[in-house]
Amino acid sequence: MKAPSFWQKNPPTLMARALTPFSLITQWITKRRLSKLQWKASVPVICCGNLTVGGTGKTTIALELGKYFQLEYKIAFLTRGYKRKNRTTDPVLVNPTFHTVEDVGDEALLLAQHAPTWVAANRAESAQAAIQNGAELLIMDDGFQNPTLYQDMPLLVIDGATGFGNYKALPAGPLRESFDDGLSRAKACILIGDDQTNILKILPKNMLVFQSFLEMDQSIEEYSGKSVIAFAGIGRPDKFFDALIDNQLHLIEKKSFPDHHFYSSIELEQLLLLKHHYQIPLVTTPKDYVRLPSVFQSHVIPLGVHLKWQNQQTLPELQRILDAMFAQDA
């Protein structure tokens, strides 16, 4: 489902104001859920979450943190496996050679390429399974509002282009909970991209804020100056398309699909027809790539991104915070 345009209008529109009473219900429900006692793991837990619905770059942040911290600790990723069709309640250890996107979701398949990844709606149960298998540090992809597992380092991921919208909770706005309640739990904020909505002026002065920018992986250089057909089913497909254009790719066609979209055979046939018609490559995001049938993947080139931190001391600073937690628990 595409987010309503009025969610981004500030000051709030008449529609947003009319829906505000229902937003208060959303805030109350979330606050009540989070008031329950959470299970405290024996190892530190980092959460890469957000206050808004939709994609903000949480998986990218989780991957970057995982690559850095696995040099020092045995890490494991925790995710709920959004839109997976396998509804088992037991924690599932993802096997990329066996599991499909229907089994565990697209984010889980991406994360599992780098470290053990556990899928379960109940993060406390997946945390217990990960620890039993030797994990020394747990990184949650999403789950900022999950009430089951205590988060030692809740990190709030913010998209610089969309920010917090009109600062209202569902259905009047994009927030999953009260802005003040969510911000009060965050250990630090990670802003991705330019601050187009003046977030830095709104965040508390004592809040740790780390800014980063998305950069395409080096593999894109091979296609610089060439014509391609691009498609994406992510939170904001235009972000992917714009990045391709910024890297001098010529987009002859660009196709947008809903976030976490499962591609139908008809849609894949149409994409293949475009490729054969223009005789140029099909490109997409890694998250879309893992959702494609294996027989179709050979027709598509995945072009990924990584983070460039504004301050190169960001990850060492997070390391120092984490080390302090280890020392405290020792």
Protein Blocks (a to p, Z undefined) as FASTA:
>chain_A
ZZdfklmpccddfklmmmmmmmmmmmmmmmmmmmpccdddfbdcdddddfbecjehlmmm
mmmmmmmmmmmmccddddehiaiablcfbdcdddfklmcfklnojklmmmmmmoccdddf
blmlmmmmmmmnopabdcdeehilpckbccfbacddddfklmnonopacfkbmbfbdfkl
mmmmpmbdcdedjdfkommmmpcfklccddddddddfklmmmgoiacddddddfblmlmm
mmmmmnopacfbacdddehiacdfklmmmmmmmmmmnopacdddfklmmmpcfklmmmpc
cdddddddfblklmmmmmmmmmmmmmmmZZ
